[in-house]
């Protein structure tokens, strides 16, 4: 694992508001300082479209800021940037307690959401958080306020991976749509997969953008154990013994088919889908996420 990220993934940092805020600031400020600021795009921003000025165009549509930067004349084809609400939805069922190299999916997700909301705050986007399992739903309603980031961090550090996925109860607060929204759903997609896909589909409307970040560990994807092991399902408690040498090829094919099936089902619904490897540095995830959003706009 990336040594810098490993240093940030310490319980004393990820289990306190101040520590999580520090982690988010280090990740985002380091990411931004290494990027071309003129190429940055916010989580919830839609940018104007332009074309080169042609004789006869309405002079009122000339963008003088673009001219100041490029010394070329551009005509605006769409409204100037507008902000949409960013809603982060976090699966906190028991399978998110799974660990590799001392790092749990829950901790990785905390760090990723902290970084995304830090960036949203920096860009002036409204953002909110929803932590969901079958025993409770913790909600931080979207706002643009100074204390909103602290509310999100406080909710994150109190989140626990327990129970199963919610089967559709008390989800009204998330499904109420107000204007344009960007949903970012982070889960390992293990439990009650049909219910999860139905929930994700309900988030998608003509005006909303939905992105699923599918978080998986390296062992979950590749089964690199050697010898015979007993595997236990974190949510059902079911156990199975297996010789990994004989099962590895078949297992990897099944995982590939599973991921491919999920991707196709979601893309058919015009929902974005990305596999996030737990060993991947979070700053790389941020970079890929923002670059992919930029291509869509």
C-alpha positions in Angstrom: 0.0 0.0 0.0 1.1 3.5 -0.7 3.3 4.5 2.3 1.8 8.1 2.6 -1.7 6.8 2.6 -0.8 4.1 5.2 0.4 6.8 7.5 -2.9 8.5 7.2 -4.9 5.3 7.9 -4.3 5.3 11.6 -7.2 4.8 14.1 -6.2 7.9 16.1 -6.7 10.0 12.9 -9.7 8.3 11.4 -11.7 8.0 14.6 -11.7 11.7 15.6 -13.1 14.8 13.9 -9.8 16.7 14.1 -7.9 13.8 12.8 -10.3 13.1 9.9 -10.3 16.8 9.0 -6.5 16.7 8.9 -6.5 13.7 6.7 -9.0 15.3 4.3 -7.0 18.5 4.1 -3.7 16.7 3.4 -5.3 14.6 0.7 -7.1 17.4 -1.1 -4.6 20.2 -0.8 -1.8 17.9 -1.9 -4.0 16.7 -4.8 -4.8 20.3 -5.9 -1.2 21.5 -5.5 -0.1 18.8 -7.9 -2.9 19.6 -10.4 -3.3 22.3 -13.0 -5.7 24.6 -11.1 -7.2 25.9 -14.3 -8.2 22.3 -15.1 -9.9 21.7 -11.8 -13.7 21.0 -11.7 -15.9 20.9 -8.7 -17.9 17.9 -7.6 -21.2 19.5 -8.3 -20.4 22.0 -11.0 -21.6 22.2 -14.6 -19.5 24.4 -16.7 -20.5 26.6 -19.7 -19.9 25.4 -23.2 -18.2 27.7 -25.7 -17.2 28.0 -29.3 -14.9 30.4 -31.0 -16.4 33.8 -31.8 -17.7 34.3 -35.4 -18.7 37.6 -37.1 -22.3 38.3 -36.4 -22.4 36.7 -33.0 -24.2 38.6 -30.3 -21.4 40.6 -28.5 -23.3 40.2 -25.2 -22.5 36.5 -25.3 -18.7 37.1 -25.4 -16.9 35.8 -22.3 -14.3 38.4 -21.4 -12.8 36.2 -18.6 -12.0 33.6 -21.2 -10.5 36.3 -23.4 -8.3 37.5 -20.5 -7.0 34.0 -19.9 -6.5 33.0 -23.6 -6.5 36.3 -25.6 -9.1 34.6 -27.8 -12.8 35.4 -28.2 -15.3 32.8 -27.2 -19.1 32.8 -27.4 -21.1 31.2 -24.5 -23.4 28.4 -25.7 -24.8 27.6 -22.3 -25.4 29.2 -19.0 -22.4 29.9 -16.8 -21.5 27.4 -14.2 -24.3 26.3 -11.8 -24.0 24.2 -8.7 -25.9 21.0 -8.0 -26.3 19.3 -4.6 -23.9 16.5 -3.8 -25.3 13.6 -1.8 -22.9 10.9 -0.4 -24.5 7.6 0.4 -22.5 5.2 2.5 -23.2 1.5 3.0 -22.5 0.7 6.7 -23.6 -2.9 6.7 -21.3 -5.4 8.5 -19.4 -6.5 5.4 -17.8 -3.0 5.4 -15.9 -4.1 8.5 -13.7 -6.3 6.2 -10.0 -5.5 6.6 -6.9 -5.9 4.5 -3.4 -4.9 5.8 -5.1 -3.4 8.9 -7.4 -1.1 6.9 -11.1 -1.7 6.9 -13.6 -0.7 4.1 -15.3 1.5 6.7 -12.0 3.4 7.4 -11.2 3.8 3.7 -14.7 5.0 3.0 -14.5 7.5 5.9 -11.3 8.9 4.4 -12.7 9.1 0.8 -15.9 10.8 1.9 -14.0 13.3 4.1 -11.9 14.2 1.1 -14.9 14.5 -1.2 -16.8 16.7 1.2 -13.7 18.8 1.9 -13.4 19.4 -1.9 -17.1 20.1 -2.1 -16.8 22.7 0.6 -13.8 24.3 -1.1 -15.8 24.6 -4.3 -18.9 26.0 -2.6 -21.2 23.0 -3.3 -24.1 22.0 -1.0 -23.4 18.5 0.3 -25.0 15.9 2.6 -24.3 12.4 4.0 -26.5 9.3 4.4 -25.1 6.2 6.3 -27.4 3.3 5.8 -27.9 -0.3 7.2 -31.0 -2.2 8.3 -30.9 -0.9 11.9 -30.5 2.8 11.4 -30.0 5.6 8.9 -27.8 8.6 9.9 -28.6 11.7 7.9 -26.8 15.0 7.4 -29.1 17.0 5.2 -27.4 18.9 2.4 -26.5 22.5 3.2 -23.9 25.2 2.4 -22.8 26.2 5.8 -19.5 26.7 7.6 -20.4 23.9 10.1 -21.6 21.4 7.5 -18.2 19.8 7.0 -17.9 19.2 10.8 -21.4 17.7 10.9 -20.4 15.2 8.2 -17.1 14.3 9.9 -18.9 13.8 13.2 -21.4 11.4 11.6 -18.5 9.6 9.9 -16.5 8.9 13.0 -19.7 7.6 14.8 -20.6 5.3 11.9 -20.2 1.5 12.5 -20.3 -1.4 10.1 -23.1 -3.6 11.4 -26.2 -5.4 10.4 -27.3 -5.9 6.8 -28.4 -3.6 4.0 -31.6 -1.7 4.4 -34.4 -3.4 2.5 -36.2 -0.1 1.6 -37.4 1.2 5.0 -37.2 4.8 6.0 -35.4 5.9 2.8 -37.7 8.7 2.0 -35.3 11.5 3.0 -32.8 10.3 0.5 -35.3 9.7 -2.3 -36.8 13.2 -2.1 -35.3 15.1 -5.0 -34.8 18.9 -5.0 -33.4 20.2 -8.3 -30.3 18.7 -9.8 -28.3 16.3 -7.6 -25.2 14.2 -7.8 -25.4 10.9 -5.8 -22.2 9.1 -4.9 -22.9 5.7 -3.5 -20.0 3.8 -1.8 -20.5 0.1 -1.0 -19.0 -3.4 -1.5 -22.4 -4.4 -3.0 -22.4 -7.8 -1.2 -25.6 -7.9 0.8 -29.1 -8.0 -0.6 -27.8 -7.1 -4.1 -31.3 -6.9 -5.6 -32.4 -4.4 -3.0 -29.3 -2.3 -3.4 -29.7 -2.1 -7.2 -33.4 -1.2 -6.8 -32.4 1.6 -4.4 -29.7 2.9 -6.7 -32.2 2.9 -9.6 -34.6 5.0 -7.6 -31.9 7.7 -7.1 -31.6 8.1 -10.9 -33.9 10.6 -12.6 -33.5 12.6 -15.8 -32.0 15.5 -13.8 -29.8 13.5 -11.5 -26.3 12.0 -11.9 -25.6 8.8 -10.0 -22.1 7.2 -9.5 -21.5 3.9 -7.7 -18.1 3.4 -6.2 -17.7 -0.4 -5.7 -15.1 -0.9 -2.9 -13.2 -4.2 -3.0 -10.0 -5.6 -1.4 -7.3 -7.3 -3.4 -7.9 -10.6 -1.8 -11.6 -10.3 -2.5 -10.8 -9.7 -6.2 -7.9 -12.1 -6.6 -8.0 -14.7 -3.8 -4.2 -14.7 -3.3 -4.2 -16.9 -0.2 -2.0 -20.0 -0.2 -3.0 -23.3 1.2 -6.4 -24.2 2.7 -8.5 -21.6 4.5 -11.9 -21.3 6.1 -13.8 -18.3 4.8 -16.6 -16.6 6.8 -19.4 -14.4 5.4 -19.3 -11.3 7.6 -23.0 -10.7 7.3 -24.6 -14.2 7.4 -21.8 -16.0 9.4 -21.7 -18.8 6.9 -18.4 -20.6 6.6 -16.8 -22.6 3.8 -13.4 -24.5 3.6 -11.4 -24.2 0.4 -8.1 -25.0 -1.1 -7.2 -21.7 -2.8 -4.8 -23.3 -5.4 -7.7 -25.2 -7.0 -10.3 -22.5 -6.5 -8.4 -19.5 -7.6 -9.0 -19.5 -11.4 -12.7 -20.2 -11.0 -13.0 -17.6 -8.3 -11.4 -14.9 -10.3 -13.6 -15.6 -13.3 -16.7 -15.4 -11.1 -15.6 -12.1 -9.7 -14.9 -10.7 -13.2 -18.3 -11.9 -14.4 -20.0 -10.4 -11.3 -18.3 -7.0 -11.8 -19.1 -7.1 -15.5 -22.7 -7.9 -14.8 -23.1 -5.1 -12.3 -21.4 -2.6 -14.6 -23.8 -3.6 -17.5 -26.9 -3.4 -15.3 -26.0 0.1 -14.0 -24.9 1.5 -17.3 -28.2 0.4 -18.8 -29.8 2.7 -16.3 -27.3 5.5 -17.2 -25.6 5.1 -13.8 -21.9 5.5 -13.5 -19.9 2.6 -12.0 -16.2 2.4 -10.9 -14.4 -0.4 -9.0 -12.3 1.1 -6.2 -9.4 -1.1 -5.0 -8.7 -0.8 -1.2 -4.9 -0.6 -1.9 -5.4 2.4 -4.3 -4.2 5.7 -2.8 -7.2 7.9 -2.2 -5.7 10.8 -4.1 -5.7 8.6 -7.2 -9.4 7.9 -6.7 -10.1 11.6 -6.4 -8.1 12.3 -9.6 -9.8 9.6 -11.6 -13.2 10.6 -10.3 -12.8 14.3 -11.2 -11.3 13.5 -14.6 -14.3 11.2 -15.4 -16.8 13.8 -14.4 -15.0 16.4 -16.5 -15.5 14.1 -19.6 -19.2 13.9 -18.9 -19.8 17.7 -18.8 
